[in-house]
């Protein structure tokens, strides 16, 4: 029985298995190798290097973009959840600061104020720390001496130490008694009328009867009064400071009136550098009633005190008014009492005046406080003109 011959190949270079699967011919493989060889020889080393650089640059850019996106996400989430906020300070603090707690202030309000003054780093952390330590207590109103940049625990220790809470008042030099009473009332919450009632009770405070009231005795400076201090206790503390200053300057009681009254005038009439010179000129006027000034001090500040004003421009009529007991133009010698609160420097100058021959003085430059002294009225007038010229050259500063 004859068989048909098995087909082994075709002229197109393709062979067929008996199961019909297509086989890759050796010619196809050769073509591939040729293409690869052509491609290999067609790309130069410089081109391959550039491709590598571009590939690396693309990778680096992708990494940088990823990191940038990650930082943005972290920043947004960190800000939202307070991850980057400083929670607390450490150490003993930096600068001294007076911190005030007003009546009715909540712990949250106090915390915000503490952070605003850079006393604590974080108000929320302060509140949580305070609530953990004193869950059922509150911070007393008053003035506290703290430091900037301290820990919440340190701030709480100072605020909760009962002896630290005070009423704070700052009394400037030259301030009149009525204004001082207003400041004390605002600082302590005590009605001003309580201070006013005590103002003429000189014996209660150990003040000689020659003084008309407490004017001149309410020593200027900073005060921290206990929260439960009475009006009498507050005034006594201020009077005691004045007595201490008199004692330091060896002023006997029979000179208290003279020293405090002259000191209060000196405070208005010059700068600390010339206090003693001004005090010496005032003494010359008082001690020489037959001299060129006829015993008159002629202080504008004393006249305005008697008028109850603060103007620096007096009329001739006001200067001639003898009914004003503080008018040192119309009445020779000292006025009936001090015209403000003299400072330590002014009291020291009045207690130990400069020994000079001056009768006149005028500040010729209000910016520098330069004051010129003279023995005669004629010389004095030349300096007055110098002062007037300065005022003309500096509009608004002499009004």
Secondary structure, DSSP 8 states (H G I E B T S, - for coil): ----------TTS--B-TT--B---HHHHHHHHHHHHHHHHHS-HHHHHHHHHHHHHHHHHHHHHHHHHHHHHHHHHHHHHTTTS-----SS-SSEEEEEE-TT--HHHHHHHHHHTTSSS-HHHHHHHHHHH-TT----SEEEEEESS--HHHHHHHHH-GGG-EEEEEE-TT--HHHHHHHHHHHH---HHHHHHHTT-GGGGT--TTSSSSTTTS--EEEEEETT--HHHHHHHHHHHHHHHHHHTT--GGGHHHHHHHHHHHHHHS-GGGHHHHHHHHHHHHH-TTSTTTT----HHHHHHHHT---S---HHHHH-TT-TT-TTTS-SS-SS--S---HHHHHHHHT-------EEEEEETTTTEEEEESSHHHHHHHHHHHHHHHHHSTTS--
